[in-house]
Amino acid sequence: MYQLGWFSTGRDKAARDLLKAVNSSIRQSEIKAEIAFVSSNREPGESEETDLFFKLVEDYHIPLTCFSYQKFKASKGALVTGQTETLPSWRLDYDREVMNRLQDFHPDLCVLAGYMLVVGGEMCQRYDMINLHPAAPGGPAGTWQEVIWQLIDNKAQETGVMMHLVTPELDKGPPVTYCTFSIRGKPFDKYWYEIESHPLSEVKKKEDENNPLFKLIRQHGMAREFPLIISTLKAFSQGKIKITAGKNLIDSEGRPINGYNLTDEIDGQIKGATTLAKRKRRGPIVKDIRNLCSRTLLEPVNKPEFKKGLRKIIDEYPSYLRQIGMVMQAWIVEYIPNKKDEIWRLVGEVQPKIRQKFEK
């Protein structure tokens, strides 16, 4: 069985959600592998969020190794600050101790899944490691926040996300897989227009990460992150991608790979997930509309109560006007066809768009 190593700080809900998604994909035999271990640079009691992550690992019966980076750093007399790309000797000692604690495991591939440390050269050489970066190959480096601000500053046309081979140089490893998406056209253009006459420094100072364009780019990137990670692990577990002893990427026939473009596959998964979510969402809509109609649209018609109830449903499902109209139309045809004109007038008083689309 293909063996995965999982490195994570487990600092937030996203870390738990990713582990859940990959574990689910493994259980469904989409990823033909098992997670051999989880390694964290925190220990129990250091963070409530990380403790929740540890509980999830325990529930999945995955071996867990914990070694506190903060405690180790303090024991060396170093100040607890952010990471740098040039690692001091004590920092390499930390990596060596992590590897020592993992010596009984022999993973085929390791995933940095929210591991908030730069990995040193010795660990990169010991393990084949991949990491997610929130930009397309050749795109901006840095955190996802830094990436998005650079995209806005550069007036970029598109961006993406990629999985890359981990090297000692932060975010500089060769791409393994990636996907791209446009940040122009609908629904982006109106937000570009809103900021085009304002200096970026002013936008950041006034709105920071609440800027609508910033949030929209992040939303579209996040929607692709988990699907790309899972598709990449599937490809590795099926032997479609391999890493040689010299840290080169090859396909199943030994041919060099310069990053697989999985844009079409990822876009298809997102579209499918959106369609499925809408189908699941439609169930409550149907129930709510039919309940409302059965209470208010039989003889006698209770116009005020109907309008009040319909307005409440529209407020709850603002993106589902078409589905609301379809259910309403079916009810009218089935139960009160003689009241059709009257009911559609009431609907139009609440939401004209529904009446214009469905009244005949």
For each residue, the residues with C-beta under 8 A, 3 or more apart:
1: 32 33 34
2: 32 33 34 108 109 236 237
3: 33 34 36 105 106 107 108 109
4: 33 34 35 36 107 108 109 110 111 233
5: 35 36 37 39 102 105 107 109 110 111 127
6: 19 35 37 38 39 62 110 111 113
7: 38 39 40 110 111 112 113 115 129
8: 15 19 38 39 40 53 112 113 114 115
9: 15 40 41 42 50 114 115 116 117
10: 15 16 40 42 47 49 50 52 53 54 114
11: 15 42 47 49 50 53 114 116
12: 15 16 49 114
13: 16 17 49
14: 17 18 114
15: 8 9 10 11 12 18 19 49 53 113 114
16: 10 12 13 19 20 52 53 56
17: 13 14 20 21 226
18: 14 15 21 22 113 114 226 229
19: 6 8 15 16 22 23 38 53 56 57 60 113
20: 16 17 23 24 56
21: 17 18 24 25 226 229 230
22: 18 19 25 26 31 35 229 230 233
23: 19 20 26 27 35 60
24: 20 21 27 28
25: 21 22 28 30 31 230 233 234
26: 22 23 29 30 31 33 34 35
27: 23 24
28: 24 25
29: 26 32
30: 25 26 230 234
31: 22 25 26 230 233 234 237
32: 1 2 29 234 237 238
33: 1 2 3 4 26 108 233 236 237
34: 1 2 3 4 26
35: 4 5 6 22 23 26 38 60 62
36: 3 4 5 62 63 105 106 107
37: 5 6 62 63 64 65 102 105 107
38: 6 7 8 19 35 57 62 63 64 65
39: 5 6 7 8 64 65 66 67 98 101 102
40: 7 8 9 10 43 50 53 54 64 65 66 67
41: 9 67 68 69 98 115 116 117
42: 9 10 11 46 47 50 66 68 69 70
43: 40 46 66 67 68 71
44: 50 51 54 66
45: 51
46: 42 43 50 68 70
47: 10 11 42 50 51
48: 51 52
49: 10 11 12 13 15 52 53
50: 9 10 11 40 42 44 46 47 53 54
51: 44 45 47 48 54 55
52: 10 16 48 49 55 56
53: 8 10 11 15 16 19 40 49 50 56 57
54: 10 40 44 50 51 57 58 64 66
55: 51 52 58 59
56: 16 19 20 52 53 59 60
57: 19 38 53 54 60 62 64
58: 54 55 61 62 64
59: 55 56
60: 19 23 35 56 57
61: 58
62: 6 35 36 37 38 57 58
63: 36 37 38 105
64: 37 38 39 40 54 57 58
65: 37 38 39 40 98 101 102
66: 39 40 42 43 44 54
67: 39 40 41 43 72 94 97 98 101
68: 41 42 43 46 71 72
69: 41 42 72 73 94 117
70: 42 46 73 74 80
71: 43 68 74 75
72: 67 68 69 75 76 90 94 97
73: 69 70 76 78 80 90 91 94
74: 70 71 77 78 80
75: 71 72
76: 72 73 90 93
77: 74
78: 73 74 88 90
79:
80: 70 73 74
81:
82:
83: 116 117 118
84: 87 118
85: 118 168 169 170
86:
87: 84 91 92 118 120 168
88: 78 91 92
89: 92 93
90: 72 73 76 78 93 94
91: 73 87 88 94 95 120
92: 87 88 89 95 96 120 121 122
93: 76 89 90 96 97
94: 67 69 72 73 90 91 97 98
95: 91 92 98 99 119 120 122 123
96: 92 93 99 100 122
97: 67 72 93 94 100 101
98: 39 41 65 67 94 95 101 102 123
99: 95 96 102 103 122 123 126
100: 96 97 103
101: 39 65 67 97 98
102: 5 37 39 65 98 99 105
103: 99 100
104:
105: 3 5 36 37 63 102
106: 3 36
107: 3 4 5 36 37 110 127 128
108: 2 3 4 33 128 236
109: 2 3 4 5 128 129 130 233 236 243
110: 4 5 6 7 107 127 128 129 130
111: 4 5 6 7 129 130 131 229 233
112: 7 8 115 119 129 130 131 132 166
113: 6 7 8 15 18 19 132 229
114: 8 9 10 11 12 14 15 18
115: 7 8 9 41 112 119 131
116: 9 11 41 83
117: 9 41 69 83
118: 83 84 85 87 168 170
119: 95 112 115 123 124 129 166 168
120: 87 91 92 95 123 124 168
121: 92 124 125 168
122: 92 95 96 99 125 126
123: 95 98 99 119 120 126 127 129
124: 119 120 121 127 129 166 167 168
125: 121 122
126: 99 122 123
127: 5 107 110 123 124
128: 107 108 109 110 165 243 247
129: 7 109 110 111 112 119 123 124 165 166
130: 109 110 111 112 163 164 165 166 176 232
131: 111 112 115 163 164 166 171 173
132: 112 113 161 162 163 225 228 229
133: 141 161 162 163 164 171
134: 144 147 148 161 221 225
135: 139 140 141 147 151 159 160 161 162
136: 139 158 159 160 161 162 178 179 180
137: 160 162 164 175 178 259
138:
139: 135 136 147 151 159 160
140: 135 146 147 150 151 154
141: 133 135 146 147 170 171 172
142: 145 146 147 150 171
143: 146 147
144: 134 147 148 218 221
145: 142 148 149 209
146: 140 141 142 143 149 150
147: 134 135 139 140 141 142 143 144 150 151 159
148: 134 144 145 151 152 214 217 218 221
149: 145 146 152 153 200 204 214
150: 140 142 146 147 153 154
151: 135 139 140 147 148 154 156 159 183 217
152: 148 149 155 156 195 200 203 213 214 217
153: 149 150 200
154: 140 150 151
155: 152 192
156: 151 152 159 183
157: 182 183 184
158: 136 180 181 182 183 184
159: 135 136 139 147 151 156 180 181 183 217 221
160: 135 136 137 139 178 179 180 181 221 224 263
161: 132 133 134 135 136 178 179 221 224 225 228
162: 132 133 135 136 137 175 176 177 178 179 228 259
163: 130 131 132 133 175 176 177 178 228 229 232
164: 130 131 133 137 171 173 174 175 176
165: 128 129 130 173 174 176 243 247 249
166: 112 119 124 129 130 131 173
167: 124 172 173 247
168: 85 87 118 119 120 121 124
169: 85 172 173
170: 85 118 141
171: 131 133 141 142 164
172: 141 167 169
173: 131 164 165 166 167 169
174: 164 165 249 258 259
175: 137 162 163 164 178 258 259
176: 130 162 163 164 165 232 241 249 257 259 260
177: 162 163 228 231 232 235 241 259 260 261 262
178: 136 137 160 161 162 163 175 228 259 260 261 262 263
179: 136 160 161 162 224 228 261 262 263 265 266 267
180: 136 158 159 160 261 263
181: 158 159 160 220 221 224 263 267
182: 157 158 185 188
183: 151 156 157 158 159 188 216 217 220
184: 157 158 188 189 192
185: 182 188 189
186: 189
187: 190 191 216
188: 182 183 184 185 191 192 213 216 217
189: 184 185 186 192 193
190: 187 193 194
191: 187 188 194 195 211 212 213 216
192: 155 184 188 189 195 196 213
193: 189 190 196
194: 190 191 212 213
195: 152 191 192 198 200 203 211 213
196: 192 193
197:
198: 195 202 203
199: 202 203
200: 149 152 153 195 203 204
201: 204 205
202: 198 199 205 206
203: 152 195 198 199 200 206 207 211
204: 149 200 201 207 208 211
205: 201 202 208
206: 202 203
207: 203 204 210 211 214
208: 204 205 211 214
209: 145 214 215 218
210: 207 214 215
211: 191 195 203 204 207 208 214 215
212: 191 194 215 216
213: 152 188 191 192 194 195 216 217
214: 148 149 152 207 208 209 210 211 217 218
215: 209 210 211 212 218 219
216: 183 187 188 191 212 213 219 220
217: 148 151 152 159 183 188 213 214 220 221
218: 144 148 209 214 215 221 222
219: 215 216 222 223
220: 181 183 216 217 223 224
221: 134 144 148 159 160 161 181 217 218 224 225
222: 218 219 225
223: 219 220 227 270
224: 160 161 179 181 220 221 227 228 266 270
225: 132 134 161 221 222 228 229
226: 17 18 21 229 230
227: 223 224 230 231 266 269 270
228: 132 161 162 163 177 178 179 224 225 231 232 262 266
229: 18 21 22 111 113 132 163 225 226 232 233
230: 21 22 25 30 31 226 227 233 234
231: 177 227 228 234 235 262 265 266 269
232: 130 163 176 177 228 229 235 236 241 262
233: 4 22 25 31 33 109 111 229 230 236 237
234: 25 30 31 32 230 231 237 238
235: 177 231 232 238 240 241 260
236: 2 33 108 109 232 233 239 240 241 242
237: 2 31 32 33 233 234
238: 32 234 235
239: 236 242 252
240: 235 236 251 252
241: 176 177 232 235 236 249 250 251 257 260
242: 236 239 249 250 251 252
243: 109 128 165 247 248 249 250
244: 247 248 249 250
245:
246:
247: 128 165 167 243 244
248: 243 244 256
249: 165 174 176 241 242 243 244 256 257 258 259
250: 241 242 243 244 254 255 256 257
251: 240 241 242 254 255 257
252: 239 240 242
253:
254: 250 251
255: 250 251
256: 248 249 250
257: 176 241 249 250 251 260
258: 174 175 249
259: 137 162 174 175 176 177 178 249
260: 176 177 178 235 241 257
261: 177 178 179 180
262: 177 178 179 228 231 232 265 266
263: 160 178 179 180 181 266 267
264: 267 268
265: 179 231 262 268 269
266: 179 224 227 228 231 262 263 269 270
267: 179 181 263 264 270 271
268: 264 265 271 272
269: 227 231 265 266 272 273
270: 223 224 227 266 267 273 274
271: 267 268 274 275
272: 268 269 275 276
273: 269 270 276 277
274: 270 271 277 278
275: 271 272 278 279
276: 272 273 279 280
277: 273 274 280 281
278: 274 275 281 282 320 323
279: 275 276 282 283
280: 276 277 283
281: 277 278 284 285 317 320 323
282: 278 279 285 286 320 323
283: 279 280 286 287
284: 281 287 288
285: 281 282 288 289 313 317 320 323 324 327
286: 282 283 289 290 323 327
287: 283 284 290 291
288: 284 285 291 292 313 316
289: 285 286 292 293 313 324 327 328 331
290: 286 287 293 294 327 331
291: 287 288 294 295
292: 288 289 295 296 297 306 309 310 313
293: 289 290 296 297 298 306 328 331 335
294: 290 291 297 298
295: 291 292 302 305 309
296: 292 293 301 302 303 305 306 309
297: 292 293 294 301 302 306 331 332 335 336 339 343
298: 293 294 301 335 336
299:
300:
301: 296 297 298 306 339 342 343
302: 295 296 297 305 306
303: 296 306 307 346
304: 307 308
305: 295 296 302 308 309
306: 292 293 296 297 301 302 303 309 310 346
307: 303 304 310 311 346 349 350
308: 304 305 311 312
309: 292 295 296 305 306 312 313
310: 292 306 307 313 314 346 347 350 351
311: 307 308 314 315 350 351
312: 308 309 315 316
313: 285 288 289 292 309 310 316 317 324
314: 310 311 317 318 321 324 350 351
315: 311 312 318
316: 288 312 313
317: 281 285 313 314 320 323 324
318: 314 315 321
319:
320: 278 281 282 285 317 323 324
321: 314 318 324 325 351 353 354 357
322: 325 326 357
323: 278 281 282 285 286 317 320 326 327
324: 285 289 313 314 317 320 321 327 328 354
325: 321 322 328 329 347 354 357 358
326: 322 323 329 330 358
327: 285 286 289 290 323 324 330 331
328: 289 293 324 325 331 332 343 347 354 358
329: 325 326 332 333 358
330: 326 327 333 334
331: 289 290 293 297 327 328 334 335 336
332: 297 328 329 335 336 337 339 340 343 344
333: 329 330 337
334: 330 331
335: 293 297 298 331 332
336: 297 298 331 332 339 340 343
337: 332 333 340
338:
339: 297 301 332 336 342 343
340: 332 336 337 343 344 359
341: 344 345
342: 301 339 345 346
343: 297 301 328 332 336 339 340 346 347
344: 332 340 341 347 348 355 358 359
345: 341 342 348 349 355
346: 303 306 307 310 342 343 349 350
347: 310 325 328 343 344 350 351 354 355 359
348: 344 345 351 352 354 355 356 359
349: 307 345 346
350: 307 310 311 314 346 347 354
351: 310 311 314 321 347 348 354 355
352: 348 355 356
353: 321 356 357
354: 321 324 325 328 347 348 350 351 357 358
355: 344 345 347 348 351 352 358 359
356: 348 352 353 359
357: 321 322 325 353 354
358: 325 326 328 329 344 354 355
359: 340 344 347 348 355 356
360:
